[in-house]
């Protein structure tokens, strides 16, 4: 370890759908968190690791902070709010707007209780005129005393190097937490289940996706090491949803499966034989037992 190394934990927070996972994936240079235009895509705390000659940043991508409508929602908000207490720095992502809604104000109030440095990232600035950005900065300055404010575009990689430079300014000196080739501490099964869920989110209609979970039944590499067999179940809340997920003559399930398989093969760097099933578990998002069963464990908060 170099004595001048800095290392620490950084929480990426914000309301659902502001681009937290897209930013983290871009900074790491590899896709770990799933992204989708639908809110509440990230349900658990995802740890990813950025290592360079200056040191190491461990990012925690939290679920969006929002008003919970069921037990799964409560779990997600709890994860996000607990994360704020265990980091060295908070990266708060917002949309480019002068309108600051109740959701943002709620986050500002939460942050006032912590003495942790906060960098505001105004994301998606590629979608607005440059001269408007100052007005957005001004509006946010009024609700919180930020250590820094950075306009950026996670999607296009604009100013992401500035974000990394700013983060290192606030991290403590100390040893690295992970080997330099570690990119995430997520178990591979969890990443695979999230990829399948992402492909289902992309393919399905608005209402269904919040009500799906993916459970990996088995994941085994064949002895020759050239093929991995994966069996997974997509769990939904209603019989009518099951029909939509399977699609006419199984077309929708086939589409989800082939899109997921392509990305999993890229991730594992080998061929994958993926089998998908669909099961109905009514109101699973309000059952503590089933929430835990599908990988969302309250003990881990």
C-alpha positions in Angstrom: 0.0 0.0 0.0 1.1 3.5 -0.8 1.1 5.8 2.2 -0.6 8.5 0.1 -3.5 6.1 -0.8 -7.0 7.3 -0.1 -9.9 5.0 0.3 -13.4 5.2 1.4 -17.1 4.5 0.9 -19.4 6.7 -1.2 -23.2 6.5 -1.3 -24.9 7.4 -4.5 -28.4 8.6 -3.6 -31.3 10.3 -5.2 -34.9 9.8 -6.1 -35.9 6.8 -8.3 -34.8 7.0 -12.0 -32.3 9.9 -11.8 -29.5 7.8 -13.3 -27.7 6.5 -10.2 -26.9 3.0 -11.7 -26.0 4.5 -15.1 -23.5 6.8 -13.3 -22.0 4.0 -11.2 -21.7 1.7 -14.2 -19.9 4.5 -16.2 -17.5 5.3 -13.4 -16.6 1.6 -12.9 -16.4 1.0 -16.6 -18.4 -2.2 -16.3 -22.1 -2.9 -16.0 -22.9 -4.2 -12.5 -26.1 -2.3 -11.6 -29.2 -2.8 -13.8 -30.6 0.2 -15.5 -34.1 0.8 -16.9 -36.3 3.8 -17.5 -38.7 2.4 -14.9 -38.4 3.7 -11.4 -37.3 1.4 -8.5 -35.0 -0.7 -10.6 -32.3 -1.0 -7.9 -33.7 -2.9 -4.9 -30.6 -3.7 -2.8 -27.4 -1.9 -1.9 -24.9 -2.7 -4.7 -21.2 -2.3 -3.8 -18.8 -1.6 -6.7 -15.1 -0.8 -6.5 -13.1 1.8 -8.4 -9.3 1.5 -8.0 -6.6 3.7 -9.5 -3.2 4.9 -8.5 -4.7 7.5 -6.1 -6.5 4.8 -4.1 -9.9 3.2 -4.0 -13.5 4.3 -4.0 -16.2 1.8 -2.9 -19.5 2.9 -4.3 -22.8 2.0 -2.7 -25.7 2.4 -5.2 -28.8 2.7 -3.1 -32.4 2.2 -4.0 -34.2 5.5 -4.7 -35.6 7.2 -1.7 -39.4 7.5 -2.2 -42.7 7.1 -0.3 -43.1 3.4 0.3 -46.4 1.7 -0.8 -45.7 -1.8 0.5 -43.2 -3.8 2.5 -40.7 -4.1 -0.4 -40.9 -0.3 -0.8 -40.3 0.1 3.0 -37.3 -2.2 2.8 -35.8 -0.3 -0.1 -36.1 3.1 1.6 -34.7 1.6 4.8 -31.6 0.3 2.9 -31.1 3.8 1.3 -31.4 5.7 4.6 -29.2 3.3 6.6 -26.5 3.6 4.0 -26.1 7.3 4.7 -24.8 6.5 8.1 -21.9 4.3 7.0 -20.1 6.3 4.3 -17.4 9.0 4.0 -19.1 11.0 1.3 -22.6 11.3 -0.3 -23.1 11.8 -4.0 -26.6 13.1 -4.5 -27.9 12.8 -8.1 -30.8 15.1 -9.3 -32.5 15.9 -12.5 -31.7 19.3 -14.2 -34.6 21.4 -13.1 -35.4 24.5 -11.0 -38.5 22.8 -9.6 -37.5 21.1 -6.3 -40.3 18.7 -5.2 -41.2 17.1 -1.9 -39.0 14.1 -2.6 -35.8 16.2 -3.0 -36.7 18.3 0.1 -37.2 15.1 2.1 -33.7 14.0 1.1 -32.2 17.4 2.0 -33.8 17.1 5.5 -32.4 13.6 5.9 -28.9 14.9 5.0 -29.0 17.7 7.5 -28.9 15.1 10.3 -25.5 13.8 9.0 -22.2 15.6 9.2 -21.0 13.9 6.0 -19.7 15.9 3.0 -22.2 16.0 0.1 -21.5 16.5 -3.6 -24.5 17.4 -5.7 -24.4 16.0 -9.2 -26.9 17.6 -11.6 -27.3 14.7 -14.0 -28.6 14.6 -17.6 -27.3 18.1 -18.5 -27.0 16.9 -22.1 -30.8 17.3 -22.2 -30.9 21.0 -21.4 -29.4 24.3 -22.7 -26.0 25.2 -21.1 -27.2 28.6 -20.0 -30.0 27.0 -17.9 -27.6 25.0 -15.7 -26.7 28.0 -13.5 -30.3 28.5 -12.6 -30.5 24.8 -11.5 -27.4 25.2 -9.4 -28.9 28.3 -7.8 -32.2 26.5 -7.0 -30.4 23.6 -5.2 -28.0 25.9 -3.3 -31.1 27.3 -1.5 -32.1 24.0 0.0 -28.7 22.6 1.2 -25.2 23.8 1.8 -23.4 21.4 -0.6 -19.6 20.9 -0.5 -19.6 20.9 -4.3 -22.1 21.0 -7.2 -21.1 19.3 -10.5 -23.3 19.3 -13.7 -22.8 16.0 -15.6 -24.2 13.5 -18.0 -23.8 9.9 -16.8 -25.1 8.5 -20.1 -22.6 10.5 -22.2 -19.7 10.4 -19.7 -19.6 14.2 -19.4 -17.7 15.5 -16.3 -17.5 12.0 -14.8 -13.7 12.5 -14.4 -14.4 15.7 -12.4 -16.7 13.6 -10.1 -13.9 11.1 -9.5 -11.4 14.0 -8.7 -13.9 15.6 -6.3 -14.6 12.3 -4.5 -10.9 11.8 -3.8 -10.6 15.2 -2.2 -13.0 14.2 0.6 -11.8 10.6 1.2 -9.6 9.7 4.2 -6.1 8.4 3.8 -5.9 4.6 4.4 -5.5 1.1 3.1 -7.6 -0.3 0.2 -10.5 -2.5 1.2 -10.4 -4.8 -1.9 -7.8 -6.2 -4.3 -7.3 -4.0 -7.3 -9.0 -6.4 -9.7 -12.2 -6.5 -7.6 -15.1 -4.7 -9.3 -18.0 -5.8 -7.1 -18.6 -7.9 -4.0 -22.0 -9.0 -5.4 -22.3 -12.7 -5.7 -22.4 -13.8 -9.3 -25.9 -15.5 -8.8 -27.3 -12.1 -7.7 -25.8 -10.3 -10.7 -27.3 -12.9 -13.0 -30.7 -12.7 -11.4 -30.6 -8.9 -11.8 -29.7 -9.1 -15.5 -32.7 -11.4 -16.1 -34.9 -8.9 -14.1 -33.5 -6.0 -16.2 -34.3 -7.8 -19.5 -37.9 -8.5 -18.2 -38.2 -4.8 -17.2 -37.2 -3.7 -20.7 -39.5 -6.1 -22.4 -42.7 -5.7 -20.3 -45.4 -3.1 -19.9 -45.5 -0.4 -17.2 -47.4 -2.1 -14.5 -46.0 -5.6 -14.3 -42.3 -5.0 -13.6 -42.5 -3.7 -10.1 -44.3 -6.9 -9.2 -41.6 -9.3 -10.4 -38.6 -10.9 -8.7 -36.1 -13.4 -10.1 -34.9 -16.4 -8.2 -31.9 -18.5 -9.5 -32.8 -22.1 -8.9 -29.5 -23.5 -10.0 -26.3 -22.3 -11.6 -23.7 -25.0 -12.5 -20.7 -24.9 -14.7 -20.2 -28.1 -16.7 -17.1 -30.2 -16.0 -15.4 -29.1 -19.3 -15.7 -25.4 -18.1 -17.1 -24.2 -21.5 -20.8 -24.0 -20.6 -22.9 -22.9 -17.6 -26.4 -24.2 -17.0 -28.7 -21.7 -15.3 -32.3 -22.3 -14.2 -34.2 -19.3 -13.0 -37.8 -18.5 -12.1 -39.5 -15.1 -12.8 -42.0 -14.6 -9.9 -45.0 -12.4 -10.5 -48.1 -11.4 -8.5 -51.0 -12.3 -10.7 -52.1 -15.0 -13.2 -52.8 -12.4 -15.8 -49.2 -11.2 -15.4 -47.9 -14.7 -15.9 -49.7 -14.9 -19.3 -48.1 -11.6 -20.4 -44.6 -12.6 -19.3 -44.9 -15.9 -21.2 -46.5 -14.2 -24.2 -48.1 -15.7 -27.3 -46.6 -19.1 -27.8 -43.9 -18.3 -25.3 -42.5 -15.4 -27.4 -42.1 -12.9 -24.6 -40.3 -15.3 -22.3 -38.1 -16.4 -25.2 -37.2 -12.7 -25.9 -36.4 -12.1 -22.2 -34.3 -15.3 -22.1 -32.3 -14.6 -25.2 -31.5 -11.0 -24.2 -30.5 -12.1 -20.7 -28.4 -15.0 -22.1 -26.5 -12.7 -24.4 -25.4 -10.4 -21.5 -24.7 -13.3 -19.0 -22.4 -14.9 -21.6 -20.6 -11.6 -22.0 -20.3 -11.4 -18.2 -19.1 -15.0 -17.6 -17.1 -15.1 -20.8 -18.5 -18.5 -21.7 -21.6 -20.1 -23.3 -24.8 -20.2 -21.2 -27.8 -22.6 -21.3 -30.6 -20.6 -19.7 -33.9 -22.0 -18.7 -36.7 -19.7 -17.5 -39.9 -20.5 -15.7 -42.7 -18.2 -14.5 -44.5 -18.6 -11.1 -47.3 -16.7 -9.5 -46.9 -15.7 -5.8 -49.8 -13.4 -4.9 -48.8 -10.1 -3.1 -45.2 -11.3 -2.5 -44.1 -7.7 -2.1 -46.1 -7.5 1.2 -44.7 -10.8 2.6 -41.6 -10.6 4.8 -40.9 -14.3 4.1 -41.1 -14.0 0.3 -39.2 -10.7 0.2 -36.4 -12.5 2.0 -36.8 -15.5 -0.2 -36.1 -13.4 -3.3 -32.9 -12.0 -2.0 -33.9 -8.9 -0.1 -32.7 -9.5 3.5 -33.5 -7.0 6.2 -30.6 -8.3 8.3 -28.2 -6.9 5.6 -29.4 -3.3 6.1 
